[in-house]
């Protein structure tokens, strides 16, 4: 696409007088934004930031808004990491504790065979009682029922645990997981790369350096992934910008990230219930800043499950080009009976994208349009 300049295009009205005119020039020239630019984006007028993000979004993806027909399976809620921001985990003796057998996972897949699901997303807590064979058996079980489904599974926390209990070299474990049916990684568990926040909220899990090391090693072994950032808890603006800059550097190194997904923290039933839920404006800003800072990412997702459908629709004009998908059986946020619907039909996704004046594209897990054409 031809690079635009100040000489060929007037500065948009929403950017004039915002103090971001120099960042507009960088955006139009395709220049990388600095850490200091990122800090400014967090305090500047939101509409100006959104306008800049939309310029990048449309340069990369035009008017398209992607979705996928997907299913979520959380195979166990037992976990030994005790993260303060988590409302999902249970102890082995808790009444609500569970671990699905491979056969039970197959049953969940079979329940939705009529929905033409293209992708299954599988993550869980760290259950120390599960053997290495459980993970490979689980992957094979899914492929046995739906051989063509794309399996996107395991956070970096799970990968670290699986490698540890396998007692095999990292590359060998990844090869075995791929042979069993693992196609890509969802990118969770990054939280925020700040060591301060790590020590305060999730000290039992790997820190930012360890997460980045693991994900880049997975990329080098042929597994692509998404990338995430958990926001809206105790993090600072500096820590968020640092997180984005480090993700960008990792992408420069491997090119293995497909999509950036900012994840809104939900305080209900956590140890951080005193923290208010992020506002719609905060959600839009996180998406917009991510789109501007992560110039080497092709896609940014507005995860409608976590930010609400109306904000996800607005986000399609603030940098996001993906709204995730049908999300059958999501449990991580909604185990506590949250109010947001936990599944969406294909027709519903198409309607909400059209309502937002974007062009809906049903995609596969690699962002190839399903049926080879746009949805008219």
C-alpha positions in Angstrom: 0.0 0.0 0.0 1.3 3.4 -0.9 2.7 5.4 2.0 0.8 8.5 2.7 2.4 11.8 3.7 1.3 15.2 5.2 1.6 16.6 1.7 -1.1 14.2 0.3 -3.4 13.9 3.2 -4.7 16.5 5.7 -4.4 15.6 9.4 -7.7 14.2 10.5 -9.8 16.7 12.5 -9.8 14.5 15.6 -5.9 14.5 15.7 -5.5 18.3 15.2 -4.6 20.0 18.4 -4.3 16.7 20.3 -0.5 17.0 20.6 -0.2 13.8 18.5 0.6 15.4 15.2 4.1 14.1 15.2 2.9 10.6 15.9 0.5 11.0 13.0 3.5 11.8 10.8 5.2 8.6 12.0 2.1 6.5 11.5 1.6 7.8 7.9 5.3 7.2 7.1 5.2 3.7 8.6 7.8 4.6 11.2 8.1 2.7 14.5 6.7 4.4 17.6 9.0 4.8 20.6 8.5 4.0 24.3 7.9 7.7 24.9 5.3 7.8 22.1 3.5 4.9 23.8 3.4 6.8 27.1 1.8 9.7 25.4 -0.8 7.6 23.8 -2.1 6.5 27.2 -2.9 10.1 28.2 -3.8 11.7 24.9 -7.4 12.3 23.7 -8.9 8.8 23.1 -10.6 9.8 19.8 -7.3 11.0 18.5 -5.5 7.8 19.5 -8.4 5.8 18.0 -8.2 7.6 14.7 -4.4 6.9 14.5 -5.0 3.2 15.4 -7.8 3.0 12.7 -5.4 4.3 10.1 -3.0 1.4 10.9 -5.9 -1.1 11.1 -7.2 -0.2 7.7 -3.7 -0.1 6.2 -3.2 -3.7 7.3 -6.7 -5.2 7.0 -8.9 -2.7 5.1 -12.5 -2.8 6.1 -12.4 -6.5 7.1 -13.5 -7.8 10.5 -12.6 -11.4 11.2 -14.3 -14.1 13.2 -14.0 -17.8 13.7 -16.3 -20.6 14.7 -14.6 -21.9 17.8 -15.1 -23.9 21.0 -13.4 -23.6 24.3 -12.6 -26.5 26.6 -11.1 -25.9 30.0 -10.0 -29.4 30.8 -9.2 -28.8 34.5 -9.7 -26.1 37.1 -7.3 -27.6 39.6 -4.2 -25.4 39.9 -1.2 -24.9 42.2 -0.2 -21.4 41.1 -2.6 -19.4 43.4 -2.6 -16.2 41.2 -4.4 -13.4 43.0 -6.3 -12.3 39.9 -7.8 -15.7 39.2 -11.4 -16.7 39.9 -11.2 -20.0 38.1 -8.8 -22.2 40.0 -9.7 -24.8 42.6 -7.9 -27.0 45.0 -8.0 -30.8 44.5 -10.4 -31.3 47.4 -12.7 -28.4 46.6 -16.3 -29.4 45.8 -16.1 -27.7 42.4 -12.7 -29.2 41.4 -12.7 -31.2 38.1 -10.5 -32.7 35.5 -11.9 -34.0 32.3 -10.8 -37.3 31.0 -9.9 -37.6 27.2 -13.2 -39.4 26.8 -15.1 -36.5 28.4 -13.3 -34.1 26.2 -14.4 -36.1 23.2 -18.0 -35.9 24.4 -17.8 -32.1 24.5 -16.4 -32.1 21.0 -19.2 -34.4 19.8 -21.9 -32.2 21.4 -21.1 -29.5 18.8 -20.3 -31.4 15.7 -23.3 -29.8 14.0 -21.9 -26.3 14.5 -19.0 -26.7 12.0 -16.5 -25.5 14.6 -13.1 -24.8 13.0 -11.0 -24.3 16.1 -10.9 -25.7 19.7 -9.2 -23.6 22.3 -7.9 -25.6 25.3 -6.3 -24.2 28.4 -6.5 -25.1 32.1 -5.0 -24.8 35.5 -1.7 -26.5 36.5 -2.9 -29.9 37.9 0.3 -31.5 39.3 -1.4 -34.9 39.4 -1.7 -35.3 35.6 1.0 -37.3 33.9 2.7 -36.2 30.7 0.7 -38.9 28.8 -2.6 -37.1 29.7 -1.7 -34.1 27.5 -0.8 -36.2 24.4 -3.8 -38.4 24.9 -6.0 -35.4 25.1 -4.8 -34.0 21.9 -5.2 -37.3 20.1 -8.7 -37.7 21.5 -9.7 -34.3 20.0 -8.3 -35.2 16.6 -10.0 -38.6 16.7 -13.4 -37.0 16.8 -12.6 -34.0 14.5 -9.5 -34.7 12.5 -9.6 -31.4 10.6 -10.1 -29.1 13.7 -7.3 -26.7 14.6 -6.2 -27.3 18.1 -5.0 -24.1 19.9 -3.9 -25.2 23.3 -1.7 -24.5 26.4 -0.5 -21.3 27.8 3.2 -20.9 28.4 2.6 -21.8 32.0 1.2 -25.1 30.8 4.0 -25.7 28.3 6.6 -25.1 31.1 4.8 -27.6 33.3 4.4 -30.2 30.5 8.1 -30.0 29.6 9.0 -30.4 33.3 6.9 -33.5 33.9 7.9 -35.1 30.6 11.6 -35.1 31.7 12.6 -34.8 28.0 14.4 -32.0 26.0 12.2 -29.1 25.2 12.4 -29.6 21.4 11.4 -33.3 21.7 8.4 -32.4 23.9 7.1 -29.8 21.4 7.6 -32.3 18.5 5.6 -34.9 20.4 2.8 -32.4 21.2 2.6 -31.4 17.6 2.5 -35.0 16.4 -0.3 -35.7 18.8 -2.4 -32.8 17.4 -1.3 -29.4 18.7 -1.5 -26.8 16.0 -0.8 -23.5 17.7 -0.7 -21.7 21.1 -3.3 -19.2 22.5 -0.7 -16.9 24.0 -2.1 -16.7 27.5 -0.2 -16.6 30.8 1.9 -13.6 29.8 -0.2 -11.4 32.2 2.2 -8.4 32.4 5.9 -8.6 32.1 6.6 -6.4 35.1 8.7 -8.2 37.7 7.0 -6.0 40.4 3.5 -7.2 39.4 4.8 -10.8 39.0 6.1 -10.8 42.6 2.9 -9.3 43.9 0.2 -11.2 42.0 1.5 -14.4 40.4 4.9 -15.3 41.8 4.4 -19.1 41.4 4.3 -18.7 37.6 7.1 -17.8 35.2 8.1 -14.1 34.9 8.1 -12.1 31.8 11.6 -13.0 30.7 10.8 -16.7 31.1 7.5 -16.4 29.2 9.3 -14.7 26.3 12.0 -17.3 26.2 9.5 -20.1 26.1 7.3 -18.6 23.4 10.2 -17.8 21.1 11.5 -21.3 21.6 8.0 -22.6 20.6 8.1 -20.3 17.5 11.4 -21.7 16.5 9.9 -25.2 16.8 7.1 -24.4 14.3 4.3 -23.4 16.7 2.8 -20.0 16.1 1.0 -18.2 18.9 -1.1 -15.3 19.9 0.2 -12.7 22.4 -1.7 -11.3 25.3 -1.5 -8.6 28.0 -3.7 -8.6 31.2 -4.6 -5.0 32.1 -6.8 -3.3 34.6 -5.3 -4.5 37.9 -2.2 -3.0 39.6 -0.1 -2.4 36.5 1.3 1.1 35.7 1.3 2.8 32.3 5.1 2.3 32.1 4.7 -1.4 32.7 2.1 -1.7 29.9 4.3 0.1 27.4 7.3 -2.0 28.4 5.2 -5.1 27.8 4.2 -4.0 24.3 7.8 -3.0 23.4 9.1 -6.4 24.5 6.4 -8.2 22.6 7.4 -6.2 19.5 11.0 -7.1 19.9 10.1 -10.8 20.2 8.1 -10.6 17.0 11.0 -8.9 15.3 13.1 -12.0 16.3 10.7 -14.8 15.3 7.7 -13.5 13.4 5.7 -16.2 15.3 2.9 -14.1 16.7 -0.4 -14.0 14.8 -2.6 -11.8 16.9 -2.4 -9.4 19.9 -5.2 -9.8 22.4 -5.4 -7.3 25.3 -7.3 -9.1 28.1 -9.4 -7.1 30.5 -9.1 -8.1 34.2 -12.3 -9.1 35.9 -12.1 -8.7 39.6 -15.1 -10.7 40.7 -14.3 -13.6 43.0 -10.6 -12.8 43.0 -8.3 -11.4 45.8 -8.6 -8.1 44.0 -12.3 -7.3 44.3 -11.5 -3.8 45.5 -10.3 -2.9 42.0 -13.0 -1.6 39.7 -13.7 -3.2 36.4 -12.0 -1.4 33.5 -14.3 1.1 31.7 -15.3 0.9 28.0 -12.9 3.8 27.4 -10.0 1.9 29.0 -10.8 -1.1 26.9 -10.8 0.9 23.7 -7.5 2.7 24.6 -5.7 -0.6 25.3 -6.8 -1.9 21.8 -5.8 1.3 20.1 -2.4 1.6 21.8 -1.6 -2.0 21.1 -2.4 -1.5 17.4 -0.1 1.5 17.2 2.8 0.1 19.1 2.8 -3.4 17.6 3.5 -2.4 14.1 4.8 -6.0 13.3 1.6 -7.7 14.3 -0.9 -8.4 11.5 -4.0 -8.6 13.8 -5.4 -7.1 17.0 -8.4 -8.8 18.7 -11.3 -7.3 20.6 -12.3 -10.3 22.7 -16.0 -9.6 23.0 -16.4 -12.0 25.8 -14.3 -9.9 28.2 -15.2 -6.3 27.0 -18.8 -6.7 26.0 -20.4 -6.8 22.5 -21.0 -3.0 22.2 -17.4 -2.2 23.1 -16.1 -4.9 20.7 -18.1 -3.3 18.0 -16.6 0.2 18.7 -13.2 -1.4 18.9 -13.4 -2.3 15.2 -12.9 1.5 14.7 -10.1 1.8 17.3 -7.6 -0.7 15.9 -9.2 -4.1 16.2 -9.8 -6.2 13.1 -10.9 -9.4 14.9 -13.6 -10.1 17.5 -12.8 -13.8 18.2 -15.7 -16.1 17.5 -18.6 -18.2 18.7 -16.8 -19.1 21.9 -18.8 -22.2 22.9 -18.5 -23.1 26.5 -16.2 -20.4 27.9 -15.5 -20.8 31.6 -12.5 -18.8 32.7 -14.4 -15.5 33.3 -17.9 -16.9 33.5 -17.5 -19.6 36.1 -19.0 -17.1 38.5 -22.2 -16.7 36.5 -21.3 -13.5 34.7 -23.9 -11.6 32.8 -22.4 -11.6 29.3 -23.6 -14.4 27.0 -21.0 -17.1 26.7 -21.7 -18.2 23.1 -22.5 -16.5 19.9 -23.9 -17.8 16.7 -22.3 -17.3 13.3 -25.3 -15.3 12.2 -25.0 -13.1 15.4 -21.3 -12.4 14.7 -22.0 -11.4 11.1 -24.9 -9.1 12.3 -22.9 -7.4 14.9 -20.0 -6.8 12.5 -22.3 -5.4 9.9 -24.0 -3.2 12.5 -20.5 -1.8 13.2 -20.2 -1.0 9.5 -17.4 -3.4 8.8 -17.2 -6.3 6.4 -17.5 -9.7 8.2 -15.0 -12.4 7.2 -15.3 -15.9 8.6 -11.7 -17.1 8.9 -9.8 -20.2 9.7 -7.1 -20.2 12.4 -4.5 -18.8 10.0 -6.8 -15.9 8.9 -7.6 -17.4 5.5 -11.2 -16.6 4.6 -13.5 -19.6 4.8 -15.3 -20.5 1.6 -12.7 -18.4 -0.2 -14.7 -15.2 -0.3 -16.1 -12.3 1.8 -19.5 -12.7 3.3 -21.9 -10.6 1.2 
